[in-house]
Amino acid sequence: MVNSAAMAEPLSDVNGVTSGFYIAVIAVLLIYVHTQRPVSKYAFAMLGLVAGGQATLADVLPILERRERECRLDAERRARKKAEKNRLVNRGGTCPPRRAGTPPHAPT
């Protein structure tokens, strides 16, 4: 026989971890709908801190904005570097010298 008291319990444990998780998932989905960009694991973890009461949204948002900006700038830098390398190779020029410890390109 099923204990009716166990069925009436909410979907959270004593520390509220489960409800904090659901709040973080909902926040991630709302951010995705608003920004139309995928949300990072880092953002999910930060929103989990907010849901758990360990930080406020006002504390977390500037950190997330700075992190997203750094990631965007890094992606742009990598794209420029790749385009420059492709331009040199296609033009018949030489690639920049390789860093110490990296293997040479395979012969073609």
Order of alpha helices (4+ residues) and beta strands (2+ residues): alpha-alpha-alpha-alpha
